[in-house]
């Protein structure tokens, strides 16, 4: 695994915009094709194998949390816990998620966290970097079967829906990245033969008389794919109606367990010493050395704190009141002046590809750069 400088394509901004990738320069430089990451086939195989293994472990962890009623430790209240139990009992299908690894190609991948509910960087991982590969390294390959597996995942969702039902897709207004991501997912679902409609979260209504959620045309919302965290839904004014409104939501409620950072100490308790896990705890053990303090529900690196010797780094944010977990520090590999995180996708229960993000800070944030990758067959 190595980071290599390459010549950006001429008019690369226009090429990305033709694909619908409109937020390529958010923060000044989000998409960075002046460099790329080269993997070997063996390294790709290792990431794929670890991703599949961790996915199976996480499914067992959901059972573990439910059986031992660990919801409060996960930052999930009673209403959320009831939704999780019912969703897990129904075996509601999940569409996708993303593991974040510290991986340098020399040591085994170590799980940093699991973005199980609203993972982004999807469109750039699936479409944008594949087009880049075809135009820059046409004789090479890429760990990327995201589009095909997403189509298969929505085929599974379709089988849970009555014929002619509508799957509404929603995200918050005025957030370009979320809109591009949700519209891409909606397009894939449409290709799978699902009738779809888009509306923003702010446009979802509730019909008191019918006891159902509805869109702007008063059509009942029976199936919803949202790019909006479950904890936000449950805190919203109408969140109390989710359990009674006859609505099915994707990602399903049981993903609340896996999207909480509490899954890290749960996995460590279940599989202590596992080579792909880092020691993680709900309470900071006495004598714990270098470590990271993570809020249970934080996103995009918010309120994460690093403790390394006398060095203390912290990121701003609005999380933390829900509680924290403590994870042994495993710094991201550093290539030049950049720390790199390997995001490994799981779609329909199968490993589906990777996306590389890098930052000059060891904390990966929403503005951290996306860098394409390839491997030689």
KOLFI-985449 format. One record per residue: residue in three letters; x, y, z of N, C-alpha, C, O in turn. Coordinates in steps of 0.001 Angstrom, whole numbers, plus 500000, padded with zeros to 6 digits. Example, Ala and Ser with C-alpha at 12.3 -4.5 7.8 and 13.67 -1.06 7.14 Angstrom:
ALA513190494310507800512300495500507800513200496700507800514236496681508465
SER512850497750507080513670498940507140512900500030507870513409501138508039
This chain:
UNK500852498817500000500000500000500000500889501235500000501761501379500857
UNK500669502123499041501474503337498997500671504483498397499724504279497637
UNK501074505683498759500455506908498258501340507462497155502541507653497351
UNK500747507719495996501510508118494817500938509411494236499721509584494167
UNK501814510303493825501374511518493141501072511201491677501829510482491024
UNK499969511735491168499576511545489772499085512882489222498754513802489970
UNK499050512960487892498588514184487245497063514192487175496470513269486617
UNK496424515211487728494955515276487628494510515353486168495234515871485318
UNK493331514840485891492780514920484545492498516376484178492179517194485042
UNK492618516686482906492249518021482458490746518212482677489947517316482407
UNK490386519377483165488978519704483411488301518670484307487147518304484085
UNK489036518202485327488472517161486185487223517653486923486311516876487205
UNK487196518953487230486000519475487905484766519303487022483713518872487492
UNK484903519642485738483773519505484820483376518048484654482190517735484547
UNK484364517149484633484057515719484506483238515240485700482283514481485536
UNK483610515682486899482863515275488088481460515867488083480499515201488468
UNK481345517102487653480029517742487624479108517080486604477893517031486799
UNK479689516570485511478886515817484542478285514569485183477206514119484795
UNK478988514017486165478501512831486872477494513180487956476864512289488525
UNK477335514468488251476454514885489328477156515053490657476505515248491684
UNK478487514979490652479291515117491866479591516610492052480648517100491654
UNK478643517315492661478698518772492714479522519317493880479890520492493866
UNK479820518499494881480487519011496077481968518639496106482555518487497177
UNK482574518493494910483953518014494826484965518975495449486069518557495798
UNK484617520230495591485576521210496110485116521858497409485597522933497766
UNK484195521222498115483742521778499385484935521879500337485759520967500410
UNK485019522978501053486153523186501945487433523531501210488505523547501814
UNK487341523809499909488513524153499114489016522999498277489330523176497100
UNK489098521815498870489577520634498132489096519379498838489758518880499748
UNK487945518869498423487440517620499006487924516427498176488580515530498706
UNK487607516414496890488113515365495998489537515735495593489779516832495090
UNK490477514816495814491880515086495495492417513979494604492741512896495092
UNK492516514235493302493081513235492400494499513594491969495013513062490984
UNK495127514504492718496551514742492504497401513674493142498606513597492904
UNK496757512831493973497414511660494561496436510505494481495246510696494231
UNK496948509309494695496076508137494780496769507088495643497959507195495942
UNK496005506078496034496562504985496830496605503721495987495622503339495352
UNK497762503087495998497945501830495271497982500680496266498753500699497226
UNK497142499680496027497094498475496852497587497290496040497567497312494809
UNK498025496263496741498268494988496084496997494156496139496101494436496935
UNK496916493146495305495763492254495339495623491577496683494508491358497156
UNK496753491238497310496709490574498615496155491505499692495426491068500583
UNK496503492787499605495983493748500585494476493933500430493746494020501418
UNK494027493991499200492585494093498951491865492871499497490811492990500121
UNK492438491693499260491821490467499779491729490498501300490742490048501882
UNK492769491033501937492766491083503398491670492017503918490945491662504847
UNK491545493204503325490508494141503747489119493535503524488236493669504371
UNK488933492872502387487646492252502086487309491170503116486184491106503612
UNK488282490328503429488041489245504379487705489790505767486772489314506414
UNK488464490787506223488229491359507547486856492030507605486158491927508614
UNK486469492711506538485169493381506501484035492372506657483107492592507435
UNK484109491279505926483087490255506037483047489631507416481969489363507947
UNK484209489398508001484269488785509330483682489729510386482922489295511251
UNK484034491019510316483518491971511286482004492153511150481306492361512142
UNK481510492075509932480067492187509737479344491055510475478346491298511154
UNK479831489846510348479205488719511044479289488899512555478336488582513268
UNK480409489400513048480558489647514476479570490716514958479020490619516054
UNK479358491729514125478435492804514500476993492307514575476240492723515455
UNK476608491427513666475259490872513730475063490092515035474004490178515657
UNK476067489342515442475966488624516712475922489602517881475312489321518913
UNK476576490758517711476579491760518775475195492369518972474849492747520091
UNK474397492471517912473029492977518069472235492037518970471543492481519886
UNK472338490739518705471701489753519588472174489919521031471378489864521968
UNK473466490121521193474083490247522516473489491433523274473157491317524454
UNK473358492566522600472816493770523225471349493579523597470922493961524686
UNK470581492982522680469157492762522950468962491780524103468166492032525008
UNK469683490665524073469514489643525100469875490160526491469274489744527482
UNK470856491065526571471319491561527875470767492946528210471132493544529222
UNK469883493446527344469236494745527577470275495835527868470208496520528889
UNK471225495977526957472308496940527122472010498287526453472927499070526203
UNK470754498554526167470412499738525375470850501044526028471354501935525344
UNK470667501170527325471041502429527972472535502683527855472959503832527734
UNK473335501631527889474778501791527721475135502228526308476182502836526082
UNK474265501918525366474507502285523972473993503678523637474171504144522512
UNK473355504353524598472764505652524331471409505568523661470970506523523019
UNK470732504417523806469418504184523186468367504139524288468461503331525213
UNK467361505013524186466311505079525188465270503992525010465364503192524079
UNK464272503951525895463253502890525850462497502833524531462235501742524024
UNK462137503992523957461379503980522703462235503406521577461758502610520768
UNK463494503815521533464393503261520532464626501774520727464709501020519757
UNK464732501350521984464952499932522280463792499086521773464005498007521219
UNK462567499569521961461400498827521467461433498705519945461116497651519394
UNK461819499788519270461912499744517806462988498767517355462804498040516379
UNK464110498750518066465197497821517727464722496382517855464932495572516952
UNK464086496066518967463641494679519185462668494230518095462798493129517561
UNK461702495076517769460702494706516775461325494585515388461002493663514639
UNK462202495496515049462855495458513743463736494213513596463773493589512535
UNK464441493865514667465317492687514651464473491412514553464844490463513862
UNK463342491405515250462444490239515193461890490046513788461748488915513322
UNK461574491160513107461046491087511738462128490742510717461819490395509577
UNK463375490836511116464489490615510195464470491639509060464641491292507892
UNK464257492914509425464258493979508429465603494024507703466651494008508349
UNK465589494080506383466860494109505643467571495446505794466931496496505847
UNK468891495400505862469731496599505851470315496770504455470495495797503722
UNK470604498005504097471151498281502763472673498371502801473356497650502074
UNK473206499250503645474648499474503562475216500015504864474473500429505754
UNK476536500008504968477266500566506096478737500668505722479160500172504678
UNK479515501318506590480944501477506290481781501345507555481584502076508525
UNK482713500404507529483707500275508586484866501224508293485270501384507141
UNK485394501849509337486602502667509195487756501932509860487694501574511037
UNK488813501715509080489982500963509543491217501858509614491376502792508828
UNK492076501553510564493458502000510509494238500862509851494339499764510397
UNK494788501146508664495425500079507885496539500677507038496351501683506355
UNK497699500041507098498852500535506347499416499508505376500434499759504731
UNK498763498351505264499256497314504364500297496413504983500638495380504406
UNK500817496780506155501844495959506807501292495198508005501617494030508216
UNK500445495880508796499790495212509919498317494996509567497826495539508578
UNK497624494213510368496233493879510044495344495110510235495676495986511034
UNK494227495191509519493297496303509727492743496286511150492398495234511688
UNK492665497474511745492083497631513077490816498482512960490827499555512357
UNK489728497984513547488460498698513481488486499925514386488737499820515586
UNK488223501084513798488110502320514549486656502603514909486361502984516042
UNK485748502421513955484321502592514209483523502043513040484067501725511982
UNK482218501940513258481318501426512247480263502488511973479472502818512857
UNK480242503022510763479230503987510337478067503189509748478022502924508547
UNK477139502816510608476135501817510226474792502406509842473951501702509283
UNK474568503692510131473231504250509941473168505218508760472340505034507868
UNK474017506239508732473952507246507669475331507492507057475780508638507020
UNK476011506459506581477364506692506048477328507483504740476513507215503858
UNK478223508457504633478363509208503389479693508823502734480296507813503098
UNK480148509626501768481292509285500904480952508093500018481843507380499556
UNK479655507881499783479211506732498988479329506986497498479889506157496781
UNK478818508111497011478816508381495578480248508463495049480555507941493978
UNK481115509123495810482498509233495364483203507879495394484073507617494565
UNK482830507007496357483420505667496411482923504791495275483689504011494711
UNK481643504914494935481027504038493951481266504497492519481811503751491705
UNK480857505727492211480840506197490822482073507011490465482758506707489489
UNK482362508050491256483400509002490863484774508348490737485485508593489762
UNK485159507513491717486500506944491619486573505821490581487653505519490074
UNK485429505201490262485441504197489196485685504838487830486457504319487024
UNK485023505970487572485253506703486326486701507189486269487342507123485220
UNK487209507674487395488634508074487456489534506912487073490465507089486287
UNK489275505730487610490096504553487297490088504264485800491144504039485209
UNK488913504268485182488799503946483757489559504938482892490052504586481821
UNK489652506183483359490297507209482543491782507374482849492537507835481994
UNK492214507004484059493605507229484458494405505937484500495555505913484062
UNK493818504860485020494492503564485116493612502477484498493154501581485207
UNK493371502543483198492432501597482569492889500145482612492064499242482469
UNK494182499897482806494679498522482854494727497962484266495173496835484480
UNK494264498759485236494283498319486632492861498051487117491898498191486363
UNK492746497670488369491448497326488929491220498142490194492100498884490631
UNK490066498005490764489683498749491948488775497874492797487927497155492268
UNK488950497933494110488033497221494995486751498035495060486621498933495892
UNK485808497723494185484626498562494039483541497803493280483517497802492049
UNK482655497165494017481458496568493425480216497178494070479173496535494186
UNK480357498433494485479303499093495237478000499196494458476936498864494980
UNK478075499651493217476853499882492456476066498581492263474850498551492456
UNK476754497531491890476090496259491649475477495703492929474362495182492912
UNK476198495814494029475691495268495289474567496136495860473652495619496500
UNK474630497449495633473512498301496043472237497910495291471150497867495868
UNK472389497629494001471223497194493220470644495907493800469426495761493913
UNK471517494984494162471041493737494769470402493960496121469434493286496472
UNK470937494905496885470380495196498196468972495786498079468090495462498874
UNK468771496647497089467431497201496898466463496167496316465252496275496510
UNK466980495186495621466117494074495202465567493360496434464403492962496463
UNK466412493201497450465957492576498698464911493438499377463901492926499860
UNK465146494758499419464158495668499995462831495560499244461762495544499854
UNK462914495486497920461711495414497087460854494212497451459627494291497409
UNK461484493108497805460733491898498131459964492034499446459056491246499714
UNK460319493027500268459586493255501517458423494214501332457648494428502264
UNK458285494802500133457269495824499882456138495264499020456406494499498093
UNK454895495619499295453791495243498405453990495858497016454637496895496877
UNK453433495213495999453518495720494634452913497122494574451888497394495199
UNK453555498000493818453115499379493582453291500289494792452827501429494777
UNK453956499801495846454264500685496963455356501672496559456108501439495612
UNK455427502770497292456424503807497030457458503823498148457120503745499329
UNK458723503927497754459801504117498721460228505583498641460834506005497655
UNK459911506356499681460308507757499727461768507864500174462217507109501036
UNK462494508800499585463893509048499945463997510467500484463457511404499896
UNK464697510621501609464697511925502264466037512239502917466757511354503379
UNK466342513533502938467513514059503635467190515494504037466140516022503669
UNK468080516122504785467834517511505177468045518434503983468796518114503062
UNK467382519567504010467497520558502948468839521301503058469432521397504133
UNK469294521821501910470482522689501871471754521979502336472607522582502988
UNK471873520703501997473114519971502275473443519172501024472894518093500801
UNK474346519713500210474593519174498878475068517729498906474627516913498097
UNK475967517410499834476494516040499894475385515037500189475305513988499550
UNK474529515361501158473433514455501486472463514308500322471968513212500060
UNK472190515406499621471256515356498493471807514491497368471075513678496803
UNK473090514653497030473694513831495974473666512361496376473369511495495553
UNK473974512079497642473997510691498116472612510063498054472454508945497565
UNK471602510788498553470258510200498599469671510063497198468922509123496935
UNK469999510981496300469503510876494937470183509732494189469568509083493343
UNK471440509491494500472114508328493911471450507032494380471182506140493576
UNK471188506936495673470525505742496193469128505590495608468690504476495319
UNK468438506697495435467097506638494844467169506148493402466313505380492964
UNK468175506583492671468342506144491283468597504640491221468043503948490368
UNK469434504138492126469716502699492146468440501921492478468164500888491868
UNK467663502418493445466411501748493797465436501748492627464743500756492400
UNK465374502853491881464503502924490705464921501902489663464074501265489035
UNK466229501744489478466722500746488526466365499333488970466276498424488145
UNK466161499150490275465751497837490792464244497618490663463721496583491076
UNK463551498605490087462123498452489851461231498964490967460046498634491005
UNK461776499764491877461002500315492979460480501696492587461228502512492049
UNK459210501958492852458657503293492645459186504198493750459064503865494929
UNK459774505339493389460423506202494379459916507632494269459419508060493227
UNK460055508358495373459777509795495419460782510433496373461210509817497349
UNK461149511668496075462050512404496963461293513515497674460435514171497083
UNK461613513720498937461192514909499661462187515143500779462860514214501226
UNK462280516383501230463199516697502311462568516341503656461345516310503792
UNK463415516074504638462945515731505979461964516789506480460953516470507105
UNK462283518061506193461439519156506674460048519147506038459134519806506533
UNK459886518397504935458609518358504224457716517190504636456566517102504205
UNK458244516297505470457437515159505912456383515641506908456700516315507888
UNK455140515287506643454047515671507524453475514477508262453847513330508016
UNK452556514778509177451862513715509912450370514000509870449922515089510231
UNK449607513012509428448158513117509325447545512555510609447513511341510814
UNK447066513440511457446518513002512748445323512070512565445179511072513272
UNK444460512422511591443260511613511405443558510190510973442960509237511472
UNK444501510056510027444845508725509518445906508035510365446070506817510301
UNK446633508833511169447704508253511977448879507788511143449517506786511467
UNK449175508524510047450271508141509152451105509363508816450626510496508865
UNK452353509113508476453184510158507898452773510341506441452283509403505812
UNK452970511559505896452549511814504523453519512783503853454267513501504516
UNK453484512784502501454323513710501751453519514958501387452403515149501871
UNK454092515803500531453445517069500191452166516888499391451340517799499328
UNK451993515717498779450773515429498027449786514603498839448825514048498306
UNK450045514535500150449189513792501081449224512287500839448362511566501343
UNK450210511797500073450372510351499916450988509788501197452004510306501660
UNK450407508754501772450998508157502978452427507674502715452717507123501653
UNK453300507880503674454678507391503582454744506083504358454798506072505588
UNK454738504992503618454776503667504239456185503106504307456507502315505194
UNK457032503523503355458425503073503305459295504299503079459049505090502169
UNK460318504447503918461162505639503874462627505240503983463020504497504882
UNK463429505750503046464888505641503179465385507034503545465224507983502777
UNK465989507149504721466388508467505205467888508553505410468526507619505895
UNK468436509702505026469819510006505371469759510994506540470088512173506411
UNK469335510472507658469013511283508828469123510360510031468419509352510086
UNK469980510668510994470268509716512070469033509332512885468131510142513096
UNK469015508092513329467888507600514116467703508396515398466569508651515804
UNK468798508793516043468623509531517294467980510895517055467290511415517931
UNK468200511483515868467530512740515544466033512507515326465200513296515771
UNK465705511412514635464287511088514422463558510969515755462481511536515932
UNK464145510234516684463469509982517952463381511234518820462535511314519711
UNK464248512205518564464198513458519315463295514498518670462967515509519291
UNK462887514252517407462030515194516708460613515173517282460214514236517974
UNK459873516230516973458518516379517510457623515193517169456855514724518009
UNK457727514702515914456851513625515472457480512242515648456907511237515226
UNK458660512195516273459341510914516420458550509906517231458702508697517051
UNK457707510402518121456931509481518965455917508673518168455391507676518664
UNK455634509098516919454641508393516113455239507277515249454501506537514598
UNK456567507153515241457207506186514341456714504767514607456522503993513670
UNK456510504426515859456135503047516202454667502743515915454274501577515893
UNK453848503778515693452412503541515496451919503931514108450765503671513770
UNK452778504552513296452326505103512012452383504102510865452071504455509728
UNK452774502868511138452832501863510079453875502167509027453657501904507845
UNK455017502723509442456081503096508507457282502185508707457647501864509838
UNK457895501768507596459155501019507628460259501949507154460134502597506115
UNK461331502010507913462400502967507644463712502225507431464025501257508123
UNK464468502709506454465801502180506151466829503308506286466570504420505829
UNK467976503053506895468381501833507539467407501493508676466863502389509322
UNK467190500181508916466180499763509888466575500129511320467748500388511589
UNK465612500151512237465904500550513619467002499742514295467724500283515132
UNK467152498453513954468183497672514644469586498185514359470527497851515078
UNK469734499005513301471043499595513033471441500618514090472605501014514151
UNK470484501061514937470834501961516042471911501346516927472792502050517422
UNK471840500040517125472816499361517975474214499487517382475179499753518098
UNK474315499295516076475625499291515439476152500688515158477361500871515016
UNK475265501683515075475736503041514813476218503738516082476865504782516006
UNK475912503174517234476430503710518493477877503274518673478230502134518368
UNK478720504186519171480111503806519456480161502772520571481199502154520811
UNK479022502587521257478973501543522275479198500153521717479487499221522467
UNK479067500001520391479325498689519793480791498300519941481120497114519905
UNK481680499284520105483115498987520209483438498237521501484083497191521431
UNK483024498718522676483270497910523887482465496618523924482901495635524522
UNK481286496609523288480521495358523238481295494311522451481423493171522897
UNK481805494679521301482598493737520501483832493265521268484187492088521218
UNK484486494194521981485682493807522735485318492846523866486074491921524162
UNK484175493062524491483721492154525550483436490767524986483735489758525625
UNK482858490718523789482516489444523171483733488735522586483818487507522630
UNK484681489508522036485801488932521276487125489523521755487953489944520948
UNK487315489549523057488514490172523610489777489551523014489923488330522963
UNK490681490415522568491927489959521979491861489708520489492865489327519888
UNK490702489913519873490570489689518429491540490601517682491643491784518008
UNK492257490072516682493316490852516026492831492091515282493628492992515021
UNK491570492161514940491069493324514197490327494322515081489764495295514580
UNK490323494087516391489671494991517331490701495675518217491787495146518451
UNK490345496857518707491159497572519679490473497499521040489246497563521104
UNK491233497366522132490614497374523453489736498610523628490199499737523453
UNK488462498392523974487486499475524081486606499232525298486275498091525621
UNK486224500337525982485522500205527251484491501330527399484658502420526852
UNK483421501040528151482456502076528482482998503018529552482669504204529565
UNK483821502494530439484423503304531495485932503236531349486484502164531102
UNK486595504351531498488042504400531304488743503586532395488645503914533578
UNK489455502517531993490147501697532994491290502478533639491923503315532995
UNK491544502200534897492678502815535558493973502393534889494155501221534558
UNK494854503327534694496140503018534077496108502884532571497095502472531962
UNK494973503232531955494892503141530498495883504115529884495951505275530290
UNK496648503651528911497656504478528266497054505375527204495971505929527393
UNK497749505519526093497267506362525004495911505859524518495735504669524258
UNK494960506777524398493606506338524050492827507465523386493267508614523342
UNK491658507102522872490738508045522256489424507984523027488922506902523334
UNK488878509146523332487590509259524007486553509685522966486670510752522364
UNK485531508835522760484568509067521687483152509156522249482742508270522998
UNK482387510210521906480975510231522295480223509081521631480544508686520510
UNK479230508552522324478489507402521809477877507674520440477819506776519600
UNK477421508899520205476637509164518999477279510210518088476609510740517203
UNK478548510514518282479147511589517485479332511156516032479435509969515722
UNK479370512155515156479551511923513729480609512874513201480778513990513693
UNK481320512396512173482306513201511463483377513754512401483845514880512229
UNK483761512947513399484863513306514284484534514301515365485432514715516098
UNK483263514711515501482893515739516470483129515269517903482750514156518267
UNK483758516123518715483977515914520149484859514715520471484876514249521610
UNK485587514213519490486551513146519747487789513748520415488239514829520034
UNK488334513052521407489521513535522118490623512488522047490374511300522257
UNK491858512937521747493036512079521686493911512354522902494175513504523253
UNK494351511274523531495279511382524649496502510530524310496438509301524306
UNK497607511203524028498846510510523681499977511133524483500443512231524178
UNK500413510409525521501407510980526407500887512265527021499807512287527613
UNK501658513337526880501233514643527386500406515414526374499940516515526666
UNK500218514850525187499476515529524131497984515249524265497571514101524429
UNK497186516297524194495730516160524252495139516966523105495277518189523061
UNK494470516267522159493805516917521041492310516699521168491871515625521581
UNK491530517699520821490080517554520875489447518254519687489960519260519196
UNK488320517708519230487571518286518120486285518900518661485677518376519595
UNK485883520004518069484672520688518513483424519931518063483473519110517147
UNK482313520223518725481051519606518343480005519759519418480203520464520408
UNK478898519096519211477751519232520117477388517917520796476311517803521382
UNK478270516923520725477982515612521295478666515445522647479527516238523028
UNK478266514401523360478923514053524606477988513846525771478291513071526677
UNK476840514533525767475917514370526903475374512951526978474915512505528030
UNK475431512234525833474907510867525804475878509852526398475511508693526592
UNK477118510270526693478116509364527242479242509104526261479188509519525103
UNK480267508407526747481477508185525957481902506723526004481461505949526853
UNK482771506375525066483528505130525150485009505496525067485375506583524620
UNK485849504560525508487292504772525533487942503643524743487732502465525030
UNK488732504022523748489340503044522849490848503256522822491334504383522729
UNK491569502156522904493024502253522817493425502978521533492859502727520469
UNK494391503867521638494795504662520485495527503805519451496516503142519764
UNK495038503831518252495765503299517103495765504415516061494767504646515377
UNK496886505094515956496940506230515042496783505769513601497191504668513232
UNK496194506619512813496090506346511389497479506359510772498341507122511207
UNK497706505527509766499007505563509089499220506930508440498280507543507932
UNK500451507390508465500763508713507929501598508560506659502631507891506643
UNK501121509192505613501826509207504333502174510661504033501298511453503684
UNK503459511015504169503839512410504023503210513225505142503437512950506320
UNK502419514229504773501790515072505787500330514695506018499582515462506624
UNK499917513515505540498501513146505597498281511848506360499007510870506181
UNK497264511861507214496794510654507882495675510051507033494771510763506597
UNK495738508739506798494781508089505898493927507075506645494436506279507435
UNK492612507114506384491689506126506933491098505337505775490747505903504740
UNK490993504035505958490408503159504940488958502881505309488677502232506317
UNK488041503377504485486625503121504691486208501924503863486296501959502635
UNK485755500861504516485417499619503826483918499387503893483344499302504979
UNK483287499285502737481834499240502632481291497819502742481885496861502248
UNK480146497718503405479404496464503464478016496753502892477317497637503388
UNK477615496024501865476341496281501184475587494963501054476109493988500513
UNK474363494946501553473593493722501498474277492567502206474101491406501834
UNK475063492892503235475750491862504008477050491375503401477640490414503894
UNK477518492037502313478748491587501654479728492734501493479309493864501240
UNK481034492475501633482028493522501365481880494032499937481660493250499012
UNK482005495371499758481672495944498452482670496965497939482464497516496858
UNK483745497242498671484711498207498152485241499120499239484818499048500393
UNK486180499986498853486778500908499815486819502322499254486801502543498043
UNK486875503264500178487099504664499856488126505212500820488027504980502025
UNK489113505937500314490190506463501150489932507931501469489609508724500584
UNK490080508279502743489977509673503190491277510036503892491897509191504538
UNK491684511275503766492910511695504437492791513130504934492007513930504423
UNK493604513428505956493575514741506590494942514992507211495670514050507524
UNK495283516243507385496531516565508084496384516410509582497370516445510318
UNK495163516239510029494884515946511433494596514455511575494097513842510631
UNK494896513853512728494558512439512924493070512189513098492646511035513170
UNK492255513260513169490806513123513260490209513291511867490405514324511228
UNK489476512276511392488822512354510091487494513080510244486659512694511062
UNK487296514146509444486090514963509532485371514974508190485833514371507221
UNK484227515672508142483462515686506900484190516428505792483879516230504617
UNK485158517283506139485931518003505130487225517283504753487961517765503892
UNK487518516143505377488734515399505030488674514966503575487605514625503070
UNK489801514979502911489853514762501471489561513310501097489944512379501806
UNK488880513142499978488663511813499408489707511601498319489901512455497453
UNK490377510452498374491446510138497426491144508796496756490881507820497458
UNK491174508715495416490856507445494747491972506422494937493080506754495359
UNK491647505157494611492618504082494762492539503123493578491598503171492786
UNK493533502259493471493521501199492457494414500088492956495184500265493900
UNK494302498937492311495297497876492542495594497206491212494780497217490288
UNK496779496625491141497201495968489918496740494522489936497014493808490901
UNK496048494068488899495565492672488868496725491703488745496515490491488703
